[in-house]
């Protein structure tokens, strides 16, 4: 009994409820010719019945599906013979339960099937069948009960439109709350793991240390067993790559926005703007390949031709390609802000004898400057969070350097490195990724808040 089949059946019940609610409202008014006596349009009565038939049933279906497996697993685990579960660790017990589930569904098991395990698998399959049947009955009963309740309340004087709007508003508030709570959950999980890390490593050593070598000791006498968690090289590498990217993206993006909004014809704008925005849709791994195979060798050969030593993977190569990737963010936001400046300001400047270039420099850009600055700060946040280009073009060496021709690494690259492979989340090496993630989260949050503050504080309101 597939859950999707039940969902389709609920949608059919909702469609039937819509027609029944609408028909009942019309008949209660005395026919189609008397629908003006209804408080709301007949469609709202149908929507009211459909929502009552669908929403409680769908909520019950979601809760039932979410807890069914856990409850059945708990019942099967409690019924296992003591001689099987005694002495088993939590991990071994989890493997045993997984084998019981696989045996019940006909999949391959990892251990010998004993009569006790076979009996547990049979019990699991029986309970799952009973639970699935009960789910169908209870969910459909809830749908029919909701439909009956809605139809019993349907009357010509019922404020169906107000009730429907209230229900829809509640649904939107619910989904907005889910988004907020998800963000809060992510933040709290990172904060708690970061606190565990700072119990092992002092915060001053992390934020002010200049050596980054997160090692795990396999033996007590191992070289570098303690590890070093100074994040200054990661911060400097992140800032260097991001600064190079913004030096490329801001001038090109801003000039492109000014040209498209003030100088380009409609045909050129209709062609050039989508082409520029295509750059934002290219996967970052493609940019990484381009940086590693084309830009990095070009930068190295160009530097060696003038007598400079350039690493095979450099911050300059990664920053240049990242800047190209961020151009659409700057150009699109700036173009929208410049177009928002009213034409009356341009006409007034021209009436005073200013040329087009003077109007752009003295009127349009100053008027659009808060939005432009906000867009640039948002682009900085995008640059700080980039990973793939840096991995493939800048390397993974945590060098504390101010030379853009050297290999560097960034915060996001180290987070990926620390969490790659099988890891146990009880060592300082793995927990360092959460501390880096929390730092990165706070930096990008501050930049976004600054951008929004600038836009709201200095934004002009034009007629």
C-alpha positions in Angstrom: 0.0 0.0 0.0 1.9 2.9 -1.3 1.8 6.3 0.4 1.7 8.1 -2.9 -1.5 6.2 -3.8 -3.0 7.4 -0.5 -2.0 11.0 -1.3 -3.6 10.8 -4.7 -6.7 9.4 -3.1 -6.8 12.4 -0.7 -6.4 14.8 -3.6 -9.4 13.1 -5.2 -11.4 13.5 -1.9 -10.4 17.2 -1.8 -11.6 17.6 -5.4 -14.9 16.0 -4.5 -15.2 18.1 -1.4 -14.7 21.2 -3.4 -17.6 20.3 -5.7 -19.8 19.3 -2.8 -19.2 22.4 -0.8 -19.8 24.6 -3.8 -23.0 22.8 -4.7 -24.3 22.9 -1.1 -23.7 26.6 -0.9 -25.6 27.2 -4.2 -28.5 25.0 -3.2 -28.6 26.6 0.3 -29.0 30.0 -1.5 -31.9 28.7 -3.5 -30.2 28.0 -6.8 -27.7 29.7 -9.2 -30.0 32.7 -9.6 -29.9 33.5 -5.9 -26.1 33.2 -5.3 -26.1 37.0 -4.6 -27.5 36.2 -1.2 -24.4 34.3 -0.3 -21.8 36.1 1.8 -19.0 34.8 -0.4 -18.6 33.5 -3.9 -19.4 29.8 -4.2 -15.8 29.0 -5.0 -14.8 29.9 -1.4 -17.4 27.5 0.0 -15.8 24.8 -2.1 -12.3 25.7 -1.1 -13.4 25.7 2.6 -14.7 22.1 2.3 -11.6 21.0 0.3 -9.2 22.4 2.9 -11.1 20.8 5.8 -11.1 17.5 4.0 -7.4 17.6 3.0 -5.3 19.5 5.6 -6.1 17.4 8.8 -5.8 14.2 6.8 -2.4 15.2 5.3 -1.1 16.3 8.7 -2.1 13.0 10.2 -0.5 11.1 7.2 2.8 13.0 7.7 2.9 12.3 11.5 1.9 8.7 11.0 4.6 8.1 8.3 7.2 9.9 10.4 6.6 7.8 13.6 5.5 4.5 12.2 8.9 3.0 11.6 10.2 4.2 15.0 7.3 2.7 16.9 7.5 -0.7 15.1 11.2 -0.8 15.6 10.8 -0.2 19.3 8.2 -2.9 19.6 10.3 -5.4 17.7 13.4 -4.5 19.8 11.5 -4.9 23.1 10.3 -8.4 22.0 13.8 -9.7 21.2 15.0 -12.5 23.4 17.5 -11.3 26.2 20.1 -13.8 25.1 20.4 -12.1 21.8 20.6 -8.4 22.8 22.5 -8.8 26.1 26.1 -7.6 25.8 25.6 -5.9 22.4 26.8 -2.4 21.9 24.6 0.3 20.5 26.2 -0.1 17.1 25.9 -3.9 17.0 22.2 -3.7 18.1 21.6 -1.2 15.3 23.1 -3.7 12.8 20.9 -6.5 14.2 17.8 -4.3 13.8 18.8 -3.5 10.3 19.2 -7.2 9.4 15.7 -7.8 10.8 14.3 -5.0 8.6 16.2 -6.3 5.5 15.0 -9.8 6.2 11.4 -8.6 6.5 11.6 -6.7 3.2 13.4 -9.5 1.3 16.8 -7.8 1.2 20.2 -9.3 1.9 21.3 -9.7 5.5 24.8 -9.4 6.8 24.6 -12.2 9.4 23.3 -15.7 9.8 19.5 -16.0 10.0 18.6 -17.7 13.3 15.0 -18.7 14.2 14.9 -15.8 16.7 15.8 -13.3 14.0 13.4 -14.9 11.5 10.6 -14.6 14.1 11.5 -10.9 14.7 11.4 -10.3 11.0 8.0 -11.9 10.7 6.7 -9.8 13.5 8.2 -6.6 11.9 6.5 -7.4 8.6 3.2 -8.2 10.3 3.2 -5.0 12.4 4.1 -2.9 9.3 1.2 -4.4 7.3 -1.2 -3.7 10.2 0.1 -0.2 10.6 -0.2 0.5 6.9 -3.7 -0.7 6.8 -4.6 1.3 9.9 -3.0 4.4 8.3 -5.2 4.2 5.3 -8.4 3.8 7.4 -7.5 6.5 9.9 -6.4 9.0 7.2 -9.4 8.5 5.0 -11.7 8.7 8.1 -10.1 12.0 9.0 -10.7 13.3 5.4 -14.3 12.2 5.5 -14.8 13.7 9.0 -13.3 17.0 7.9 -15.6 17.0 4.8 -18.7 16.3 7.0 -17.7 19.0 9.4 -17.2 21.6 6.6 -20.5 20.7 5.0 -22.4 21.0 8.3 -21.1 24.5 8.7 -21.9 25.6 5.1 -24.7 28.1 5.1 -25.4 31.2 3.0 -24.4 33.6 5.9 -21.1 31.8 6.6 -18.1 34.0 6.0 -16.4 31.4 3.7 -13.9 33.8 2.1 -12.7 35.0 5.5 -12.3 31.5 6.8 -10.4 30.4 3.7 -8.1 33.3 3.8 -7.4 32.7 7.5 -6.6 29.0 6.8 -4.3 30.0 3.9 -2.6 32.6 6.0 -2.0 30.0 8.7 -0.5 27.7 6.1 1.9 30.4 5.0 2.8 31.3 8.5 3.5 27.6 9.2 5.8 27.2 6.2 7.6 30.5 7.0 8.1 29.2 10.6 9.6 26.0 9.2 12.1 27.9 7.2 13.0 30.0 10.3 13.2 27.0 12.6 15.4 25.1 10.1 17.9 28.0 10.0 17.8 28.2 13.8 18.4 24.4 14.0 21.4 24.6 11.7 22.8 27.5 13.7 22.3 25.8 17.0 23.9 22.5 15.8 27.0 24.4 14.6 27.2 26.4 17.8 27.0 23.3 20.1 29.7 21.5 18.2 31.8 24.6 18.1 31.5 24.9 21.9 32.8 21.3 22.2 35.8 22.3 20.0 36.6 25.4 22.2 36.6 23.1 25.3 39.6 21.4 23.7 41.2 24.3 21.9 41.3 27.8 23.5 39.5 30.4 21.4 42.5 32.7 21.4 44.7 29.9 20.0 42.1 29.4 17.2 41.4 33.0 16.3 45.0 34.3 16.7 47.1 31.3 15.9 49.3 31.5 12.8 49.8 27.8 12.2 47.2 25.5 10.9 47.9 21.7 11.1 44.9 19.8 12.4 46.4 16.4 13.1 45.1 13.3 14.9 47.5 11.4 17.1 47.6 7.7 16.4 50.3 7.0 18.9 51.4 9.0 22.0 54.9 9.5 20.5 53.7 10.5 17.1 55.2 13.6 15.6 52.8 16.5 15.5 50.4 14.5 17.7 48.9 17.6 19.3 48.1 19.5 16.1 47.9 23.2 15.7 44.6 25.0 15.1 45.5 28.6 14.3 43.0 29.9 11.8 44.8 33.1 10.8 46.2 31.6 7.6 42.7 30.5 6.6 41.2 33.9 7.2 44.0 35.7 5.3 43.6 33.3 2.4 39.9 33.7 2.3 40.2 37.5 2.4 42.9 37.5 -0.3 41.0 35.4 -2.8 37.8 37.3 -2.1 39.5 40.7 -2.5 41.0 39.6 -5.9 37.6 38.4 -7.0 35.9 41.7 -6.0 38.6 43.7 -7.8 37.6 41.9 -11.0 33.8 41.7 -10.4 33.0 45.2 -9.1 34.5 47.4 -11.9 33.4 45.1 -14.7 29.9 44.4 -13.3 29.3 48.1 -12.4 30.5 49.3 -15.8 28.4 46.7 -17.6 25.3 47.7 -15.5 25.8 51.4 -16.4 26.3 50.6 -20.1 23.2 48.3 -20.3 21.0 50.8 -18.4 22.1 54.1 -19.9 23.9 53.6 -23.2 22.8 50.3 -24.8 19.9 50.1 -27.2 16.9 47.8 -26.4 18.2 45.1 -28.8 21.7 45.1 -27.3 20.3 45.1 -23.8 17.8 42.2 -24.6 20.8 40.2 -25.8 23.6 41.2 -23.5 21.8 41.0 -20.1 20.8 37.3 -20.4 24.2 36.4 -21.7 25.9 38.0 -18.7 23.4 36.4 -16.3 24.3 33.0 -17.8 27.6 33.2 -16.0 25.7 32.8 -12.7 24.2 29.5 -13.9 27.5 27.8 -14.8 28.4 25.2 -12.1 31.3 26.2 -9.9 33.1 22.9 -10.8 33.2 24.1 -14.4 34.8 27.3 -13.3 37.2 25.3 -11.2 38.3 23.3 -14.3 38.7 26.5 -16.3 40.8 28.0 -13.5 43.0 24.9 -13.1 43.5 24.0 -16.7 43.6 27.5 -18.4 44.0 30.4 -16.0 46.5 29.0 -13.6 49.0 27.9 -16.3 48.6 31.2 -18.1 49.3 33.1 -14.9 52.3 30.9 -14.1 53.8 31.3 -17.6 53.1 35.1 -17.6 54.8 35.5 -14.2 57.8 33.4 -15.2 58.2 35.4 -18.4 58.8 38.6 -16.3 61.0 36.8 -13.7 58.4 36.1 -11.0 58.0 32.8 -9.2 54.4 31.7 -9.4 53.1 28.6 -7.7 51.2 26.1 -9.8 48.2 26.8 -7.7 47.9 30.5 -6.8 45.4 32.8 -5.1 45.5 35.1 -8.2 44.2 32.4 -10.5 41.4 31.5 -8.2 40.5 35.1 -7.5 40.4 36.0 -11.2 38.0 33.1 -12.1 35.9 33.7 -9.0 35.6 37.4 -10.0 34.2 36.3 -13.4 31.7 34.1 -11.7 30.5 37.0 -9.4 30.1 39.6 -12.3 26.4 38.7 -12.8 25.7 39.3 -9.1 27.1 42.8 -9.3 25.8 43.7 -12.7 22.3 42.5 -12.3 21.7 44.1 -8.9 23.4 47.4 -10.0 21.4 47.4 -13.2 18.1 47.0 -11.3 19.0 49.8 -8.9 20.1 52.2 -11.7 16.9 51.5 -13.6 14.9 52.3 -10.4 16.2 55.9 -10.5 13.3 58.0 -11.9 13.6 59.5 -15.3 12.6 62.9 -13.9 16.0 63.1 -12.3 17.7 62.5 -15.6 15.5 65.0 -17.4 16.2 67.6 -14.7 20.0 67.1 -15.1 19.8 67.4 -18.8 17.7 70.6 -18.5 20.4 72.2 -16.4 22.9 71.5 -19.3 24.6 68.4 -18.0 25.9 65.8 -20.5 24.9 62.2 -20.2 28.2 61.2 -18.6 27.9 64.0 -16.1 24.4 63.0 -15.3 25.5 59.4 -14.7 28.4 60.5 -12.5 26.7 63.2 -10.5 23.0 62.2 -10.4 22.3 58.5 -11.2 25.2 56.8 -9.5 24.9 58.8 -6.3 21.2 58.1 -6.2 21.7 54.4 -6.8 24.8 54.1 -4.6 23.1 52.5 -1.5 21.7 49.7 -3.7 25.0 49.3 -5.5 26.9 49.0 -2.2 24.4 46.5 -0.9 24.7 44.4 -4.0 28.5 44.5 -3.7 28.4 43.3 -0.1 26.1 40.5 -1.1 28.6 39.5 -3.8 31.4 39.5 -1.2 29.4 37.0 0.9 29.1 34.8 -2.2 32.8 35.0 -2.8 33.7 34.2 0.8 31.6 31.0 0.7 33.0 29.7 -2.6 34.8 26.3 -2.3 35.3 24.4 -5.6 37.2 27.1 -7.5 39.6 27.5 -4.6 40.2 23.8 -4.2 41.1 23.4 -7.9 43.0 26.6 -8.5 44.4 27.9 -5.2 45.4 24.7 -3.5 45.0 23.5 0.0 48.2 24.7 1.7 47.6 26.9 4.8 50.3 29.5 4.0 50.3 32.8 5.9 51.3 35.1 3.0 50.3 38.3 1.4 51.7 37.3 -2.0 48.8 36.5 -4.4 51.2 34.4 -6.5 51.5 31.8 -3.7 49.3 28.9 -2.9 46.7 29.5 -0.2 43.6 27.9 1.2 40.3 29.2 2.5 37.9 28.5 5.3 35.4 26.6 3.1 38.2 24.4 1.6 39.3 23.3 5.1 35.8 22.6 6.2 35.4 20.2 3.2 38.8 18.6 3.9 38.1 18.1 7.6 34.7 16.4 7.0 35.8 14.2 4.0 35.7 10.5 4.6 34.7 8.5 7.7 35.0 10.8 10.7 34.1 10.5 14.4 32.7 13.8 15.7 34.6 13.6 19.0 38.1 14.9 18.0 39.4 18.4 17.8 40.2 17.8 14.1 36.6 17.2 13.1 35.1 19.7 15.5 37.3 22.4 14.0 35.2 22.3 10.9 32.2 23.5 13.0 34.2 26.3 14.5 35.3 27.4 11.0 31.7 27.1 9.8 30.4 29.2 12.7 33.0 31.9 12.0 32.1 31.9 8.3 28.4 32.1 9.1 28.9 35.1 11.4 31.0 36.9 8.8 28.5 36.4 6.0 25.6 37.3 8.4 27.4 40.6 9.4 28.0 41.4 5.7 24.3 40.8 4.8 23.1 42.8 7.8 25.4 45.7 6.8 24.2 45.5 3.2 20.5 45.6 4.3 21.2 48.4 6.7 22.9 50.6 4.1 20.1 50.0 1.6 17.3 50.8 4.1 19.1 53.8 5.7 20.2 55.6 2.6 17.5 54.5 0.1 15.7 57.4 -1.5 12.0 57.3 -1.9 11.0 58.8 -5.3 7.7 59.8 -6.6 
